Amino acid sequence: MTVTLRLAQNPDADALLSRSPLAALIGMLLDQQVPMEWAFTGPYTLLRRLGGDDLDAHRIAGFDPEEFAALLSEKPAVHRYPGSMAKRVQQLCQYLDEHYGGDAEAVWRDAGTGAELLARLVELPGFGKQKAQIFLALLGKQLGVRPKGWREAAGPYGEPHSHRSVADITGPESLDKVRAYKQEAKRAAKAEQQAEA
């Protein structure tokens, strides 16, 4: 099953995310404090600077940290905070190299249950529970990775026909729906804070 993710809204970046499990994990890691498209274009930008056909966890893990941070900082920067995110990307790749032989897909390939897969994702550097649940929902909804109980393990992000996160984005229209959901959630949270004050 060949699936084309549309998270970067850029054909080349989305093609990389679709074929490279490591690129998808790095994009998810970068998806904070920047627009989603910027985060998910990051792996493609990184690949172009590193050269080669695909991202390699072992190679990234072994990079000199200062040189790697400089790579992410070149204009256009891979992230709003390229130095700290360079460190996180390297930590993720070092973990994958050490625990999964550098094979990002091994994180989910043989997971027997959704709970087991969620536990594996939460163990990844830079992945808290919410990020892990969103990525689990992305795997289940768009990439056909559906171990028993995956929707339950993904929490609200696993709900069908919802527009809560990147797991639900399949094009510009669904992107707009997810943005609207997030804006409404922020407004509600702000109103709640003001009510408590």
N, C-alpha and C positions, 0 to 999 in steps of 0.2 A: 504494500500500500504506500503510494507516494503522496505525501501531503505537503502543500506549500503553506507555510505559516505566513501571516501578513502583519507581523508585529512592528517591523521597522517602517513599513509603508514605503520601502525602497526595494526594487526587484532583486538587486544583487545581494543586499544584506539579508533579505528574507530567504533567498535561495540558500545562503550559507546556514542560516538558522534551521532551515528545513532538513538539510543533509548532515549537519554536524551537531551531535548531542552536546559536545563541549561548548560550542558557540551558543546554544540555547541556554545552558547553565550560566555561562558568563553574562549573557544578556539579562537573565533574571537577576543575577547578582548586582548588576549595574542599575537595575530598575528601582532607583530611589533618589529622590530630590532632583530629578531631571525629568523632562517629558519622556514618555515611554518610547517614542520613536528614536530619540537620541540614545537612550540606553540600549535598545535592541539593534541599533546600527553600530554600536561600539565594537562587537566582535569582528564585524567586517572591516571596520577602520583598522583595528589591531592586526588582522590578517594581512591587509595591504602593506602595513608598515613592517611586519615580520617577513613577508614573502612566503612563498610556498603555496600548496594547494589547500591546506587545511590547518586549523589550529592544533597544536600538539601540547598536551598537558605537561609532558616531561620537559620539553624545551622551555616552556614558560616558567615552570617551577625552578629550572636551573639558571635563569637569567640573573645577571647582576641587578639587585633591586633598584639602584640609582638609574641604571640604563633603562630598565623597564619603566620606571616612573617617567623618565624623559620621553619614552616612546608614547605613553598615554597623554603626555602634556603637550606634544606637538599640536599646532593648530591645524584643523579643528580638534580640540581636546576630546578625548573619549568620554569624559565625564566632567561635571562641574568641579569635582574634587579629584583631579587625576592622580595626585600623589597617594592619597589614602586608598583610592579604589585600585591603584596598581598593586598596593600591598595586599589588598583583599583578593584580587584575581590570582596573585601568586600563591597566596595561602590556599585558595580553593584548588589550584592545580597541583600544589604539593600534596595536599590531602588525597586527591584523585590518584596521583602517581603512587603514593605510598599504600593506599588501601584498595585501589582498583586497577593497578598496573597502568594507570593513565587512560583507562577506557571509561569515559564518562557514562556511556550507555549501560555499563555494568551496574551502575547505581540502581537502575530499575529493571534491567533485563530479566532477572530471575526472582524478583520480589514476589513472594507467595500471596501476600495480602496487602490491602491498602494501608493497614496500620504499619506493617513492616516497611513498606516503601516510604511512608511519612517519616518513620523513625530514621531511615537512612538519609533522607533529605534534610531533616533537622540537624543531623550530625555534620553536614557540610559547613565549612567556615563561611560566615556571612549569611547563612540561611536560618532565620528564626522560624517559629511555628507558622506565622501567617504567610511568609514568603514560600515556605515549603508546601503549605496547603495550596497556594495559588499555582505553583509549578506542578504539583500533583494533579490539579484540575486541568491544567494545560495538557499534560501527558494523556489524561483520560479522555478529555473532550476532543482534542485535535490530533493526537498522535497514536491513538489506539492502544495505549498502555493502560489496561484495565484489570488489575488483579482484584480478586474478590474483596468487596467492601471499599473500593477506591473512592466512590462518591461520599460515603460517610466519613472517610479519613480526610477528605478535602474540605469537610465542613461546608459552610454556606457557598464556597467557591465551586463545589461540585454539583450544585443544584442545576438541573437542566433548564435551558431557556432563560438563564439569568444573564445580567450584564454587569457583573461586579468587578471583573479584573481582566488581565491580559489573556486569561484562559478562554474568554468569550469573544475575543477580537478575531474576526475573519475578513475584515475589510473596512473601508471608511465609515460605512453606516453603523456597524457594530462598535467601532471605535468611538463614534459620537455618543452612542448610548452608554458606553462605559464611562466616558468623561462626564456625562450628565449625572450618572449614578454617583460618581465620586464627589462631584460638586455638591450634590444634594446631601450626601453623607457628611461632608465638611460643614455645610450650613447647619445641619441638625446638631452636630457636635458643638458648634460654636453657640448655638441657641441654648443648648443644655448647660454649657459652662456659664453663660450669662445668667441663666435662671438660678444657678446654684450660688452665684456671687452675691 
